[in-house]
Structures are given as structure tokens and as C-alpha cells.
Amino acid sequence: MRSSLCQYWRISPQFTPPRLFYLCSHFSVCFLIFGLESSLVYLYYNYYYNYYFYYYYYYYYYYYYYYYYYYYYYYFYYYYYYYYYYYYYYYYYYYYYYYYYYFYYYYYYYYYYYYYYYYYHCY
């Protein structure tokens, strides 16, 4: 006794749609075919999605690394600028102190000289 699937192959070819339709008319084969197709489509899109996600993650990581590098560079530049400003301020303070010391020394010398002159010439 022939199976129900075999009788579809005996229909005249001029009235038959593609044989996949007849295979899909049998439920087990239909589910098998669509299951394979859906699994392949799922694997394809899953691979594509994972690749896209990996690319996006890599791009985000690269952007984060670039931002971190830029922030570190900016922080280093700011620190260098602050150090330079502090050094300049220290140098200016030192120069001012030196100038003040020199002025004080000059004033002391002048006062001593004046006192010496006054002491030896007025008495």
C-alpha cells in the first residue's frame, strides 16, 4: 500500500506546482523544512547581530579609550600648566624677594654710610 505522500508524485506535471509544495503538504516534512529554514535564518541573523554587536562594542570601547586618552592628555596638560604657573609664581616671588633683599641691603648700606659720615664729620 502506497503512502499518502507518494500519490502526489503521480499527478501530471502540467498541473503541478513545485514539488516543495507537495512535500510541505505533508506536515512532518513541512515542519522539518520550515524548521531547517528558520534555524538557518536564525543562525544567519544571530551571527549578523553578534557581529554587529561586537563591532558596536569595539567601536564603543575604542571611543571610550580615545575619550580616556583625551581626558588623560587634558589632565596632564592642565597639570603641566599648573606646574608651570606655580613655577612662574615661585620664580616671581623669588625675584621679588631678591629685589626686596637687595633694596633692604642697599638701604642698610646707605644708612650705615650716612651714619658713618655724620659721625665722623659732625663731631
trRosetta pair geometry for C-beta under 8 A, 3 or more apart (Angstrom, degrees):
i j d omega theta_ij theta_ji phi_ij phi_ji
2 6 4.5 -107 -179 71 109 134
2 7 6.3 120 118 -57 128 82
3 6 5.1 101 59 -2 77 100
3 7 7.9 -137 96 -12 49 82
4 7 6.2 -46 -159 18 41 112
4 26 7.3 148 96 -99 102 105
5 8 6.5 -53 -172 20 43 109
5 9 8.0 38 142 -18 65 101
5 22 7.8 116 -158 153 73 95
5 23 7.8 42 -152 -117 113 54
5 26 5.1 -1 -95 -66 106 148
5 29 7.6 96 -118 -13 136 141
6 9 5.9 -51 -165 25 50 113
6 10 7.5 46 146 -21 70 102
7 10 5.8 -54 -161 27 46 113
7 11 7.9 61 146 -36 65 87
8 11 6.1 -30 -164 0 48 113
8 16 8.0 115 172 -127 84 120
8 22 4.1 163 147 -157 147 129
8 25 7.0 143 -82 55 157 138
9 19 7.8 32 -102 -131 80 115
9 22 7.5 144 -64 135 61 157
11 15 6.2 -94 159 78 110 105
11 16 5.4 132 98 -74 112 108
12 15 5.4 63 76 20 91 101
12 16 7.1 -169 92 -23 43 98
13 16 5.4 -63 -141 28 39 116
16 19 7.3 21 155 -77 127 65
16 22 7.3 -22 -160 -41 111 128
17 21 4.6 22 95 22 121 153
17 22 7.8 162 71 -33 86 84
18 21 5.6 111 72 -4 71 96
19 22 5.3 -51 -159 38 54 111
19 23 6.2 55 144 -21 76 100
20 23 5.4 -52 -146 39 37 112
20 24 6.0 33 154 -17 68 107
20 33 7.3 147 -158 -163 98 165
21 24 5.8 -59 -146 41 28 107
21 25 6.6 41 149 -34 62 98
22 25 5.4 -37 -149 16 37 117
22 26 7.7 30 154 -8 57 92
23 26 6.4 -58 -170 35 39 102
23 29 4.8 -104 174 133 83 140
23 30 7.1 154 125 -71 66 64
23 33 6.7 91 120 -37 118 145
24 29 6.7 -121 -90 102 33 94
24 30 3.9 83 -154 -107 64 96
24 33 6.3 -82 -89 48 90 141
24 34 7.6 77 -127 -34 111 104
25 30 7.1 143 3 -58 10 123
26 29 4.6 49 85 23 105 111
26 30 6.4 172 81 -20 49 91
27 30 5.4 -57 -142 36 31 115
27 31 6.2 26 162 -15 67 105
28 31 6.1 -55 -149 38 28 105
28 32 6.3 30 151 -21 62 109
29 32 5.4 -56 -149 36 33 116
29 33 6.2 30 155 -19 68 104
30 33 6.0 -56 -148 36 28 106
30 34 6.2 12 160 -3 65 111
31 34 6.0 -59 -137 49 30 101
31 35 5.6 37 158 -27 65 111
32 35 5.7 -55 -143 36 23 114
32 36 6.5 22 157 -16 60 105
33 36 5.9 -57 -152 36 29 107
33 37 6.3 24 153 -15 65 108
34 37 5.4 -51 -140 41 36 112
34 38 5.9 35 160 -18 68 107
35 38 5.9 -55 -140 40 27 106
35 39 6.1 26 157 -19 63 108
36 39 5.7 -56 -144 38 29 109
36 40 6.3 28 156 -18 64 106
37 40 5.8 -56 -148 37 30 109
37 41 6.2 27 155 -16 65 107
38 41 5.6 -52 -143 40 33 111
38 42 6.0 37 153 -22 65 106
39 42 5.4 -51 -144 37 31 114
39 43 6.2 32 155 -19 64 104
40 43 5.7 -52 -145 37 31 109
40 44 6.2 32 154 -20 64 106
41 44 5.6 -53 -146 36 31 112
41 45 6.2 18 161 -7 66 108
42 45 6.2 -60 -141 46 26 100
42 46 5.7 28 158 -22 64 113
43 46 5.6 -55 -138 40 27 113
43 47 6.2 29 159 -19 63 105
44 47 5.9 -57 -152 36 26 108
44 48 6.3 21 152 -15 63 109
45 48 5.3 -51 -141 41 36 112
45 49 5.9 39 156 -21 68 106
46 49 5.7 -51 -141 38 29 110
46 50 6.2 29 156 -17 63 106
47 50 5.8 -55 -144 39 28 109
47 51 6.2 29 155 -19 64 107
48 51 5.7 -54 -146 37 30 111
48 52 6.2 28 154 -17 64 107
49 52 5.6 -54 -144 39 30 110
49 53 6.0 31 155 -19 65 108
50 53 5.6 -53 -141 40 31 111
50 54 6.1 33 156 -20 65 105
51 54 5.7 -52 -145 37 29 111
51 55 6.3 30 154 -18 63 106
52 55 5.6 -53 -146 37 31 111
52 56 6.2 30 154 -17 64 107
53 56 5.6 -54 -144 39 31 111
53 57 6.1 32 154 -19 65 107
54 57 5.6 -53 -144 38 30 111
54 58 6.2 31 155 -19 64 106
55 58 5.7 -53 -145 37 29 111
55 59 6.2 29 154 -18 63 107
56 59 5.6 -53 -145 38 30 111
56 60 6.2 31 154 -18 64 107
57 60 5.6 -54 -144 39 30 111
57 61 6.2 32 154 -19 65 106
58 61 5.6 -52 -144 37 30 112
58 62 6.2 31 154 -19 64 106
59 62 5.6 -52 -145 37 30 111
59 63 6.2 31 154 -18 64 106
60 63 5.6 -53 -145 38 31 111
60 64 6.2 32 154 -19 64 106
61 64 5.6 -53 -144 38 30 111
61 65 6.2 31 154 -19 64 106
62 65 5.6 -52 -145 38 30 111
62 66 6.2 31 154 -19 64 106
63 66 5.6 -53 -145 38 30 111
63 67 6.2 31 153 -19 64 106
64 67 5.6 -53 -144 38 30 111
64 68 6.2 32 153 -19 64 106
65 68 5.6 -53 -145 37 31 112
65 69 6.2 32 153 -19 64 106
66 69 5.6 -53 -145 38 30 111
66 70 6.2 31 154 -19 64 106
67 70 5.6 -52 -144 38 30 111
67 71 6.2 32 154 -19 64 107
68 71 5.6 -53 -144 38 30 111
68 72 6.2 31 154 -19 64 106
69 72 5.6 -53 -144 38 30 111
69 73 6.2 31 154 -19 64 106
70 73 5.6 -53 -145 38 30 111
70 74 6.2 31 154 -19 64 106
71 74 5.6 -53 -145 38 30 111
71 75 6.2 32 153 -20 64 106
72 75 5.6 -52 -145 37 30 112
72 76 6.2 32 153 -19 64 106
73 76 5.6 -53 -146 37 31 112
73 77 6.2 32 153 -19 64 106
74 77 5.6 -53 -145 38 31 112
74 78 6.2 32 153 -19 64 106
75 78 5.6 -52 -145 38 30 111
75 79 6.2 32 153 -19 64 106
76 79 5.6 -53 -145 38 30 112
76 80 6.2 31 154 -19 64 106
77 80 5.6 -52 -145 38 30 112
77 81 6.2 32 154 -19 64 106
78 81 5.6 -52 -145 38 30 112
78 82 6.2 32 153 -19 64 106
79 82 5.6 -53 -145 38 30 112
79 83 6.2 32 153 -19 64 106
80 83 5.6 -52 -145 37 31 112
80 84 6.2 32 153 -19 64 106
81 84 5.6 -53 -146 37 31 112
81 85 6.2 31 154 -18 64 106
82 85 5.6 -53 -145 38 30 112
82 86 6.2 31 154 -19 64 107
83 86 5.6 -53 -145 38 30 112
83 87 6.2 32 153 -19 64 106
84 87 5.6 -53 -145 38 30 112
84 88 6.2 31 154 -19 64 106
85 88 5.6 -52 -144 38 30 112
85 89 6.2 32 154 -19 64 106
86 89 5.6 -52 -145 38 30 112
86 90 6.2 32 153 -19 64 106
87 90 5.6 -53 -145 37 30 112
87 91 6.2 32 153 -19 64 106
88 91 5.6 -52 -145 37 31 112
88 92 6.2 31 154 -18 64 106
89 92 5.6 -53 -145 38 30 111
89 93 6.2 31 154 -18 64 107
90 93 5.6 -54 -145 39 29 111
90 94 6.1 31 154 -19 64 107
91 94 5.6 -53 -144 37 30 112
91 95 6.2 31 154 -19 64 106
92 95 5.6 -53 -145 38 31 112
92 96 6.2 31 154 -18 64 107
93 96 5.6 -53 -145 38 30 112
93 97 6.1 32 153 -19 64 106
94 97 5.6 -53 -145 38 30 112
94 98 6.2 32 154 -19 64 106
95 98 5.6 -53 -145 37 30 112
95 99 6.2 31 154 -19 64 106
96 99 5.6 -52 -145 38 30 112
96 100 6.2 31 154 -18 64 106
97 100 5.6 -54 -145 38 30 111
97 101 6.2 32 153 -20 64 106
98 101 5.6 -53 -145 37 30 112
98 102 6.2 32 153 -19 64 106
99 102 5.6 -53 -146 37 30 112
99 103 6.2 31 153 -18 64 106
100 103 5.6 -53 -145 38 31 112
100 104 6.2 32 154 -19 64 107
101 104 5.6 -53 -145 38 30 112
101 105 6.2 31 154 -19 64 106
102 105 5.6 -53 -145 37 30 112
102 106 6.2 31 154 -18 64 107
103 106 5.6 -53 -145 38 30 112
103 107 6.1 30 155 -18 64 107
104 107 5.6 -53 -144 39 29 111
104 108 6.2 31 154 -19 64 107
105 108 5.6 -54 -145 38 30 112
105 109 6.2 31 154 -19 64 107
106 109 5.6 -53 -146 37 30 112
106 110 6.2 30 154 -18 64 107
107 110 5.6 -52 -144 38 30 111
107 111 6.2 31 155 -18 64 107
108 111 5.7 -54 -145 38 29 111
108 112 6.2 30 154 -18 64 108
109 112 5.7 -54 -145 38 29 111
109 113 6.1 29 155 -18 64 108
110 113 5.7 -53 -144 38 29 111
110 114 6.2 30 155 -18 64 108
111 114 5.7 -54 -144 38 29 111
111 115 6.1 30 155 -18 63 108
112 115 5.7 -54 -144 38 29 111
112 116 6.1 31 154 -20 64 108
113 116 5.6 -54 -145 37 29 112
113 117 6.2 29 156 -18 64 107
114 117 5.7 -53 -144 38 29 111
114 118 6.1 26 157 -16 64 110
115 118 5.8 -56 -142 41 28 109
115 119 6.0 28 158 -23 64 111
116 119 5.8 -55 -141 35 26 111
116 120 6.3 2 167 0 62 112
117 120 6.6 -70 -142 45 22 94
117 121 5.8 -13 173 11 63 124
118 121 6.6 -73 -127 50 19 91
118 122 5.2 -7 -173 1 62 129
119 122 7.1 -38 -95 39 10 96
119 123 6.5 -18 -173 11 47 120
120 123 7.4 -58 -119 44 15 91
